[in-house]
């Protein structure tokens, strides 16, 4: 704690009149580099951090020190969790466990309940997987379900996308929420519990309920892709029960820690054990090891296949790790200039809801950069000093408000926008009417639910 106090107090000599321009120049530079020059977000965030320090008048040596300190602590705190999450997701996909969940839920659903089943599938698959991986995995299922059920591709696809997107933006162990939790020093178990509480109704509203109207606006047939799945039909898979239990294992462990912290006395043996098992690193490590047996061996994968699956899980997330860590460096540079303290003072005296402000900041950065992760890490950095006046529950709600804002109105500068457009065979206009509106509904619904929870938490 003493280090944090020193870091925040150091830049008092910087005139307040330079702090706001410094933050605006840094954010504007990041936006310009990502959107116009198409520079990788890692380089954009690094250059943005240097610009903030230069405009604020922070010595370059101190600016670089702030950036590297933030980069390192974020990589240490979040990087291992992202890597373990990627390993778990890859095992789930390669073992056929993801297919087993999808086929079981969809196979037991009537045409009327199919959109709800697809939302459940999207949420379950989205829990341990990154959005892009989950989307690629679900595409064959979405197309087949749409054709065999006779329902519109949009009616079936939007609920699945809503499940994936909500989990990506609001529920750890996804990179965005993890970065916000790390930056704001929020309790992961509490954030996870509140995140699930917000996520479920949000998925229902933005998924099955919205898709009823979206399917009337846009009616497209499912592409003639993935017509058969002969390569996997004869393969051995882990059972549905085993797969579901494995997917939920890290969630149960982290929630167990949160409940123990609330109900068990400090020093209690059960609380000590649950605190250890529910630590995010330990919970995900246990989940990966268990998955090697329940999913890997359940699918008759030998040692070589297991090693190959785990090895192939890491290269795709290298870019995400760099972006997230650079976001941590940018956050630390903002904190060390003192801009956060200045904004904190304004908010304290203005009467604006901290949660609403957090959502608005994330929305603006999301609209400008197109990246939910960049929006989350940047907004977390700007708002980090505000948490000193918030309790545990409110800090977790602040994480969720930022997460909700980071999903607002995906459009042409978002890679996810083009991914969905091309897979679904939509025009830009049709994609805006469906995917972009769905993302906006998720964002606004998430904010409303967070504000309602703030009345009781």
Secondary structure, DSSP 8 states (H G I E B T S, - for coil): -HHHHHHHHHGGGS-HHHHHHHHHHHHHHHHHHHHTS---HHHHHHHHHHHHHHHHT--HHHHHHHHHHHHHHHIIIIIHHHHHHHHHHHHHHHTTHHHHHHHHHHHT--TTTHHHHHHHHHHHHHHHS-HHHHHHHHHHHHHHHHHHH---HHHHHHHHHHHHHHHHHHSTTSHHHHHHHHHHT--HHHHHHHHHHHHHHHHHIIIIIHHHHHHHH------S-S---HHHHTS----HHHHHHHHHHHHHHHHHHHHHHHHS-TT-HHHHHHHHHTSHHHHHHHHHHHHIIIIIGGGT--HHHHHHHHHHHHHTTHHHHHHHHHHHHHHHHHHHHTHHHHHHHHHHHH---HHHHHHHHHHHHHHHH--HHHHHHHHHHHHGGGGGG--HHHHHHHHHHHHHHTTS---TT-HHHHHHHHHHT--HHHHIIIIIHHHHHHHHHHHHHHHHHHTT-
